[in-house]
Amino acid sequence: MRLKSVPPGRGVAWLRGGFSVFAKRPFVFAALFAAFLFFGVLAAQVPLVGTVVLLAALPLVSLGFMLATHRALQGRFPGFGVFVAPFRRSRRHSVVLLKLGLVYAAATLAVMYLSDLIDGGTFDALQDAMAGSRGGGEASKEQIGELLSNPRLEFGMLVRFGLAALLSIPFWHAPALVHWAGQGVGQALFSSTLACWRNKGAFAVYGLAWVGVILGFGVVANLLAALLQQPQLIALIAVPAGLLFSTVFYVSLYFTFADCFARGTPQTPAEALPGGDAAGEA
C-alpha cells in the first residue's frame, strides 16, 4: 500500500464517516461492541492471564471493526464473524496477528508498570477509593481528596496517558496493514507510525473533533438536566452516551486507515483491496 498525505480537514470527515456508517446499522455495531465488552468481563475474571489476553486482543478488535465498517460500506451484514475472519486466511497471517497482539500487550504492561513506579501506586489507590465512595463511604471521600492532592499522582497520570498515546501511534494502522497489505509486525508498526506522522494534522483535527462532540454532549446534557430540574439525568444518560461514542470511534477507524493509504478507500470496491474481495472478508 502506498502511503498518502491528506489535509487536516479530513479528520472531521473520519468522525462524520463513523457516525454515518453507525447510523446505518446501529444495533449491529452496538452488538459487536457489547460482545467485546462481554469478552473483556470474562477475561478480567482470570488473574494476570486474562489481562494479557484482553490486551493482546485489542489490536484484533480494532481490525474486526474495520472489517465490519468495510462490509457495511459494501451494503453487507457485518456479523460477529469479523472478529475471527482475519484468522481464516493462512497460518502465517494468523501468527503475525497474534505476535502483533502480544507485542501490544507487553508494551502496555510495561507502560502500566512504569507508571505505577512513578506514581507509587496512587492511581490504583484512587480507583479503589472512588469505587468505595460510590458506596457512600465517608472515609473513601477523604482518601480521594488526599490522593488528588498528591503531586506523584499528577505526574504519574501525565506519564501514563502520555505513554499510552505514544503507544497507540505504531499500533493505529498496524492490524489493518498486516491484514490487507500482508506486512510483518515490524514493517506494520513502522508504516503506521509514518502514516500517523505524515497526517498528524488530520489526526489532530480528528482528536479535537471528538473533544468537541463530547463537550457538546456535556453541555446539552447539563442544560437538559437543569431545565427538567433532574440532576440525576446526567448520570443516567452518561453511560449509554459513552458506549455510543466508543462504538462510533471503533467504526471510524476504517476511515483513518483508508485515507492514509492509497488502496482500500471507502469508495473503492472490495475487489480493489489487496488480495481482492477475500482480503475484505478473511
NORQUIDA-V348425 format. One line per field, one symbol per residue. ss: DSSP state (@ for helix, = for strand, . for the rest). psi: psi as a letter, one per 40 degrees, with the letter a starting at -180 (. if undefined). burial: I if it has 16 or more other C-alpha atoms within 10 Angstrom, else O. A space follows every 50 residues. Layout:
ss: ???
psi: ???
burial: ???
This chain:
ss: ..=......@@@@@@@@@@@@@@@.@@@@@@@@@@@@@@@@@@@....@@ @@@@@@@@@@@@@@@@@@@@@@@........@@@@@@@..@@@@@@@@@@ @@@@@@@@@@@@@@@@@@@..@@@@@@@@@@@@....@@@@@@@@@@@.. @@@@@@@@@@@@@@@@@@@@@@.@@@@@@@@...@@@@@@@@@@@@@@.@ @@@@@@@@@@@@@@@@@@@@@@@@@@@@...@@@@@@@@@@@@@@@@@@@ @@@@@@@@@@=........@@@....@@@@@.
psi: hhhihiidedddddddddddddddgddddddddddddddddddeehhcdd ddddddeddddddddddddddddefihgaeeddeddeedidddddddddd ddddddddddddddddddefeddddddddddddeeehdddddddddddeh ddddddddddddddddddddededddddddefiiddddddddddddddfd dddddddddddddddddddddddddddefgdeddddeddddddddddddd dedddddddeidifidehiddeiheaddded.
burial: IOIOIIOIOIIIIIIIIIIOIIOOOIOIIIOIIOOIOOOIOOIIOOOOOI IIIIIIIIIIIIIIIIIIIIIIIOOOOIIIOIIOIIIOOOOOIIOIIIOI IIIIIOIIOOIIOIIIOIIOOIIOOIOOIIOIIOOOOOOIIOIIOOIOOO OIIIOIIOIIOOIOOOIIIIIIIIIIIIIIIIIIIOOIIOIIIIIIOIII IIIIIIOOIIOOOOOOOOOOIIOOOOOOOOOOOIOOOOOOOOOIIOIIII IIIIIIIIIIIOIIIIOOIIOOIIOOOOIIII
